[in-house]
């Protein structure tokens, strides 16, 4: 609704009144319509059906009665599922923290010290993306296998545990954090650091008072780009957790596959979205703010 | 001061090298284990049989090193499930990326210079599609597609086209953001000049905007193709009976894998690297040998 009323506005201003420039070249606003229609049908439409399903009841095999039943949400509040929720959010938070601690220095190193070789380093970070995510996770399984080289030499048996899943999460999402943080660090004016040094600031306080505030949008974007998909992770816990260390995403998937209870799965999915909505709002605020700076 | 900054530079460099080693370690392991033999027990109980023709259930544990063989490479190329799945995945990724880029390009042109009032509702929608966990989109798409097929006769059954339709949601949003960032960054003086000289929107687009946007368009296509080709979760729920490469891989990893999978992945990685090197050589020739220019082009492809 807001879209309908707002969309014609730019064309009205394009014809001239009240602009500091008399003529502004613009492509017509209707070019956005196919994309908008697509998202409304296939994204919002799908989400609407998901909400409707979460209030429905299962009345037999493959049989669903729509209604307004809160039964599925009560089932979500069962201690078993709450426990999996807490575990998922805790693992995602821990995984994000590790990713930040491991990845930030790499992005900083690339932006500050590499000079004209920084794009080569960027390529080096991107190349692993071109090998299947599943194969890389399987290769991690080979590395972590208790009968394998690492397991035998270090006497480690961490396969199918929180550690294995955590390593898998950090491994798969590290590049996704490094890239946005690098691009915000790269845009920073490093002469400000020299100025801070000249004013005899210690390196760490220069970092805390100059670098961090200036690159905060990229930092937050990167952290949330990692945290949000981690909470919905499906493949890593299935392969490295071996079904013994499931995330909420696996429970949602099972409700649709093996358990044959789509209304319950829908209620779980909506609950996950609600739990994440706080972070999503922060993300939108930060991301649109950064774009305003950029343009 | 200089010594202090040198020391921290060394510290950062060591850390970065360790992280890059961590990123490449599984890939190195993948390549090494493409040359792994079936276990000694498996070889002993199948004398005289080509070891690489054994099914996953009869090769023993291949997560440990059993000995060297190169026979998985020819075996992989004749595999009846892997090769068709790779072809299907490539087709899906191509169609999804092409449609996503067209939708994203159109939206980027319209939105880039629109006032925030008109743009923000669309932006919120786009960011939502990017931040909703994929498992949620996957199950929502599954029930949506099933209902749509029941209600609308011409709506496709679960399969190739529903995977494409589902992936466009994420990929077109991503394409729009990549292309728009470039479009906003370019400034509008050249478009203004074109419009001033009497060129219509279509001529301006063809002669001014598109040529300058080409790197971003290409980059959006490549990224979209990569995501789509490598995507497991959405296709796993919306595939019907269509098998994609990640779906086949997932069930292999869960229920029995042979080193033929490693061999295929190794060959695909080599093909990708060859494509990068060839593109780099062509770019270098056309750019008069500046390696920085070449690297810049690749960075544009990646980010």
Interface residues (C-beta under 8 A of the other chain):
Chain A: X2 X3 X6 X7 X9 X10 X13 X23 X24 X25 X26 X27 X28 X29 X30 X31 X32 X34 X35 X36 X38 X39 X40 X42 X43 X44 X45 X46 X47 X49 X50 X53 X102 X103 X105 X106 X108 X109 X110 X112 X113 X116 X119 X120 X121 X122 X123 X124 X125 X126 X127 X128 X129 X130 X131 X132 X133 X134 X135 X136 X137 X138 X139 X140 X141 X142 X143 X145 X147 X148 X149 X171 X174 X175 X179 X183 X197 X203 X224 X228 X229 X231 X232 X234 X235 X238 X239 X249 X252 X253 X256 X262 X265 X266 X269 X272 X273 X276 X280 X283 X284 X287 X288 X294 X295
Chain B: X1 X4 X5 X8 X9 X12 X13 X15 X16 X19 X20 X22 X23 X24 X25 X26 X27 X29 X30 X33 X61 X63 X64 X65 X103 X104 X106 X107 X109 X110 X111 X113 X114 X115 X117 X118 X120 X121 X122 X123 X124 X125 X126 X127 X128 X129 X131 X132 X133 X134 X135 X136 X137 X138 X139 X140 X141 X142 X143 X144 X147 X165 X166 X168 X169 X172 X173 X176 X181 X184 X185 X188 X191 X192 X194 X195 X196 X201 X204 X205 X226 X230 X232 X233 X236 X237 X245 X246 X249 X250 X253 X254 X257 X261 X262 X265 X268 X269 X272 X273 X292 X295 X296 X298 X299 X302 X303
